[in-house]
Amino acid sequence: QVQLVESGGGLVQPGGSLRLSCAASGSSFTMNRMAWYRQAPGKLREWVASINRIGSTSYADSVVGRFTISRDNARSTVYLQITSLKIEDTAVYYCHALACDCWGQGTQVTVSS
């Protein structure tokens, strides 16, 4: 049984930073390619960033230069460092594992002054 558990969300002021974590368990294949998505109220879920097993990364245009995805294979954990937060970054952030098409429960990020 594969599990993805996100953490690290919260309420932050515009310009602030957060680091989200996604801990994976259940299968060594789960971590092959990992991604972060987000879903804002009333909008579709959108892809944010991806990372493969060797650390190659890709990002949505809207987050380039502000978000950084990374991984620690020994800890089976993927991170999303978010900086220069904007109000429009407010969303539930989800972790996704391509190998099993698995999703975590999400972590809420709210950017507000």
C-alpha positions in Angstrom: 0.0 0.0 0.0 1.6 3.2 -1.2 1.1 6.3 0.9 2.0 9.9 0.2 1.8 12.3 3.1 2.3 16.0 2.6 3.1 18.5 5.3 4.4 22.0 5.7 1.5 24.1 4.5 0.2 27.1 6.4 -0.8 30.8 6.4 1.9 33.1 5.1 2.1 36.8 4.1 2.9 37.8 0.5 6.6 37.6 -0.1 7.0 34.8 2.4 8.4 31.3 2.1 7.4 27.8 2.9 8.8 24.3 2.5 6.4 21.5 1.7 7.3 17.9 2.3 5.9 14.7 0.8 6.9 11.5 2.5 6.4 8.3 0.5 6.1 4.8 1.8 5.1 1.4 0.6 7.3 0.8 -2.5 10.7 1.7 -3.7 9.2 2.4 -7.2 7.0 5.1 -5.8 9.8 7.6 -5.9 10.7 7.2 -9.6 9.1 10.4 -10.8 7.4 12.7 -8.3 5.5 15.9 -8.9 3.7 18.6 -7.1 0.3 19.9 -8.2 -2.0 22.5 -6.7 -5.7 23.3 -6.8 -7.0 26.8 -6.0 -10.6 27.3 -5.0 -12.9 27.0 -8.0 -10.1 26.0 -10.4 -8.8 22.8 -11.9 -5.8 21.0 -10.4 -2.6 22.2 -12.1 0.9 20.8 -12.4 3.6 22.8 -10.6 6.9 20.9 -10.7 8.4 17.5 -11.3 11.6 15.6 -10.4 12.8 12.3 -11.6 14.9 9.7 -9.7 18.3 11.3 -10.7 17.1 14.8 -9.8 16.2 16.3 -13.2 13.5 19.0 -12.6 10.9 20.8 -14.6 8.5 23.7 -13.6 5.4 25.4 -14.7 6.1 28.8 -16.1 4.2 30.5 -13.3 6.6 29.3 -10.6 9.9 29.3 -12.3 12.5 31.1 -10.2 10.3 31.0 -7.1 9.7 27.3 -6.5 12.3 24.6 -6.1 11.6 20.9 -6.1 14.1 18.5 -4.6 14.3 15.0 -3.2 16.0 12.9 -0.6 15.9 9.3 -1.8 17.3 7.9 1.5 14.3 9.5 3.3 11.8 8.8 0.4 10.8 12.4 0.7 10.2 15.1 -1.9 10.3 18.8 -1.1 8.9 21.9 -2.6 10.6 25.1 -1.5 8.3 28.0 -2.2 9.6 31.6 -2.0 8.3 35.0 -2.9 4.8 33.8 -2.3 1.9 35.6 -4.0 -1.8 35.7 -3.2 -2.5 33.6 -6.3 -0.3 30.8 -4.9 -3.1 30.1 -2.4 -4.2 26.5 -3.1 -4.1 23.0 -1.8 -0.8 21.4 -2.8 -0.7 17.8 -3.7 2.1 15.3 -4.1 1.9 12.8 -6.9 3.8 9.6 -7.7 3.7 8.7 -11.4 4.7 5.0 -10.9 1.4 4.3 -9.1 -0.6 7.3 -10.0 -0.9 8.0 -6.3 -1.9 11.2 -4.6 -1.4 12.5 -1.2 -4.2 14.1 0.9 -2.9 17.7 0.2 -1.6 20.5 2.3 -3.2 23.9 2.4 -1.1 27.0 1.5 -2.8 30.3 2.1 -1.1 33.6 1.2 -2.8 36.6 2.8 -1.9 39.9 4.4 
